[in-house]
Amino acid sequence: MKTTRAAKAPIPQEISVLLVAAFIIALGFGLIAPILPQYAVSFDVGNAAATIIVSIFAFTRLIFAPVAGVLVGKLGEPKIYVTGVLLVAVSTLLCAVVQDYTQLLIARGLGGFGSTMFTISAMALIARLAPEESRGRISGLYAGSFLLGNVAGPVLGTLLAPLGMRLPFLIYGAALILAAMVVHLALGRRRSPDRTSETSTKNARRRIEVVTMRQAVASPTYRAALFSGFSYGWLAFGVRNSMIPLFALALFGQREGQSVAGASLAIFAMGNGAALLFSGKLTDRIGRRVPVLIGMSVLFVSIGAMGLVTSWAGFMICSAIAGLGAGTLGPAQQAAVADVIGSGKNGGKALAGFQMCTDLGSIIGPLVAGAFADLWSYQLAFGISAIVGLVGVIAWLLAPHPRKYPKAEEDSCSSIA
């Protein structure tokens, strides 16, 4: 009965605002992502330089994550969230007016700093504000908001294509400013219920316990999540976005391969969305461990099998199954990290570590898999990637089985000096 009531409980208003903001952010990202490489090429650079424009965003996210985690712990999630969104807005608006490739590279790198700020802050806010019995459902809704935005963004971008490549950056930048204002107003009311006393505000902030990285690493669940997060980034972001389109071109030729690659990414998104309809509630009912194990297993097996397919139908089936696996894994994994941090606590540093592992996997995955594909074969590249996913599964199998809502882990974070 407790789980049923929690599943029907209303979502806190602050989290509802974050869901709307997530959709706006993802919509804009989906709007500019398809045109970004073409935009870079328009500055008279080659394809390699164009891919660096995409990679610089992930790289700056990775190197700035520890700083963002510290800032969240010292200044609080709302301030860092709004600052991060505004930083991405400035970066995006700069992209619309740059005059050469170097300026575009700097502007996109700046956006990576802002992105990791609001990503870690949003996860920290969800961990702190979401009731423990519905963390999985809320994590699924948050992932679903991003998914909807990423699907709708390219569609909107296609409609705006005749108006030029700079306009989407202007639209996205303006939307981000609006989202930052809305979040600032919504979270500001909660952050400062009593504005008449500066002392009471400082005391309220001091009452929010900060969970350090050392405290989080003491949890076996958190350590398992670091491994599975790395595997998840490698498979669901790195290999999916880079190796699968290249394999489609090699397998089906230039013209048909482009269509297959696009359809594959769309089918993956559909499978992901289908899983998100139930995976969040499932992880609240049965715990985090089983959905993580099932989702990661389905993901790595389907990615490994994709290297063996030779038909269009096989490509689509593997893509759909991989999407289902990623959608089952994501909310459970995020909810498990939130369980370790605990309700009412500031987990910016711990979430920064988890985010770094995911980003690191998304960066290293394409590099290693691409090298294996060039030196040997795509089959071996996908096989190596499947082994990385298997490592994530083993990490969770070796971790002690936690309670359904592991308050014991929260208490351990509080008791460690």
Salt bridges, closest charged atoms under 4 A:
GLU14 OE2 - ARG190 NE 3.14
GLU77 OE1 - ARG128 NH2 2.87
GLU132 OE2 - LYS407 NZ 3.51
GLU133 OE2 - LYS2 NZ 3.18
GLU198 OE2 - LYS202 NZ 3.52
ASP284 OD1 - ARG288 NH1 3.00
ASP339 OD1 - ARG135 NH1 2.54
ASP339 OD2 - ARG288 NE 2.60
ASP359 OD1 - ARG61 NH2 3.38
GLU410 OE2 - ARG135 NH1 3.53
